[in-house]
Amino acid sequence: MNQLLKVLTPLFLIIVYIVFTTLYNKAIEPVRGYPIWMKDTAGMYSQQTSGLYFIGRVEKKKFFLSANDNGRIDRISVDDSYFPPKFDIQVLHFEVSSTAKYFQTLAKLDFEDIVYDKLTNKIFVSIEGNSGINDMNPPQITTSKKTEQVCELSFNKTILDCDTLKNIRKISMPDTIFKYTNDNIGFEGMGITDNYFFMGLENITDEDGQFSDSTYLYIVGRKTNDVKVIPSKLFNAKTVTSLCAVDDYNLYGVDRDSKKIFNIKFNKDFTIKEVKSQPFELTMPGHTDISMERMAGVEAIALDDEGYIYTDMDPWSDLFRSNFTPKNFFTAEDLWCISKLVPVLYKYKNPF
């Protein structure tokens, strides 16, 4: 009997370990009806979406602000009472008289993350520094350090029905947080509370442009400008490509390179109390057996008023191709969306 126990005990422990790790590391799957192409029935679609922020709901329709790498800000909505969910998009136009001169100073208008601040009733966007060298027709060539920033925008009407953005201005941020920014490497993650900015640096590059194995999270006091610097190794992230602050001590984010969503709980002194993370599935709309993870990067996260998590992926133009699998798998809409580099919106039940 003792001999049998000696043989079976290690086997039992191995089985328990395999079952536990399989369940624990299982990727979360989108809720029913998702993912969806970020395209409405009129053919309007999002472009290079990299920022997402939930701003409220009207009946069953949920509204978000969306920031794009090509200098566009949209208000999008999803209505889950339809199957599949109904997606709508409205481009928020810039008031020329109050924004044109400002935008002329930027080599490229590259929006990354976006938040709506109820405290000031303003929109904040992070703009990635870009020298303009890689643009086809740059308005000017400059250094990325001159163009990287966080900007504040006001708007007409209310946040749920505005159509015009105006009065842009650069807000003051401590120089400390820009230590490792570089050309096309900036703050892809930005969260906000009444007291703090949470700024997530995408990554750090060396002289050869190679990514490091980690990055930094900066917590900036809005009233004091004090900075808390947190290496991402402390929360096991290689990259930070989006953030969403629930409150001062509860932060969600996406690690694009590790393909996971993370949740950090802080102590009052911003030491880390707890970290949880979960890999996610990036299936194609209408094709649960096709993964898109090799064709795009997740660069946005938002939480709605029910706690659901939304992410979207920014297609990589050199890898987003319809011929990666037999074309007879696809509908005409699939092929059109792939050819136009239409992003995909995901919705997940909160695993944390």
Secondary structure, DSSP 8 states (H G I E B T S, - for coil): -HHHHHHHHHHHHHHHHHHHHHHHT--B---TT--EESB-TTS-B--SEEEEEEEEEETTEEEEEEEETTS-EEEEEEETTSSS-EEEEEEEEE-HHHHHHHHTT-S---EEEEEEETTTTEEEEEE----STTSSS-S----HHHH-EEEEEEESS-TTT--EEEEEEE----GGGGTT-BTTB-EEEEEE-SSEEEEEE---B-TT--B-S--EEEEEETTT--EEEEEGGGGT-S---EEEEEETTEEEEEETTTTEEEEEEE-TTS-EEEEEEEEB--EETTEEEEE-TTTEEEEEEEE-TT--EEEEEEE-TTT--GGGS-GGGS-HHHHHHHHTT--EEEEE----
